[in-house]
């Protein structure tokens, strides 16, 4: 059985093309996939309320529920657009939810998994924003904030993020940052590093002291790329409906 890794769909409206394409992809996983790893920013905005208030995400939530019912385990690493995942993911889906990076054992391989938004240590503004959104105080006040107000704030943050995305690409050499970060994890004993966040499809392997793999997952907005672990090998693939 294989394991599949996705990130950065930034789903907004169920009528959007990328929303429909991802639903189609997920529908084909049961029977040949044992675990789906979601490495953050599946949604343009998600913050965990006691109940699900975002009705435009119901088709995706239903697809995930069907996957879980057909035996596909779900592991969710929170991103910088989705956090405090709430009871739906932990109770309804019985998903494993990670708020921070983690090293997991996958069939004997030590794999570093993360959304990736902490990889660039020089992006101080983003690190501050993550701290503000992910801390316990924010989680405690979530039930007090009307969902419509939270959605409005998220839309403003999303616009600012999209506006600055191109500027960040010009300012920083993402492939070099990823390579340096992965090299550090390899020295710590990891066999693979898999991240999202950068919207950059990239896979590189080295055979120094055993095969090591770096995978940057790309996105489900323009690239429709995903990672895969099958038959003892990692790969980066593109979904073509």
Secondary structure, 3 states (H helix, E strand, C coil): CEEEEECCCCECCCCCHHHHHHHHHHHCCCCCEEEEEECCCCECCEECCCCCCCHHHHHHHHHHHHHHHCCCEEEEECCCCEECCCHHHHHHCCCEEECCCEEEEECCEEEEEECCCCCCCCCHHHHHHHHHHHCHHHHHHHHHCCHHHHHHHHHHHHHHHHHHHHHHHHHCCHHHHHHHHHHHHHHCCCCEEEECCCCCEEEEEECCCCCEEEEEECCCCCCCEEEEEECCEEEEEECCC
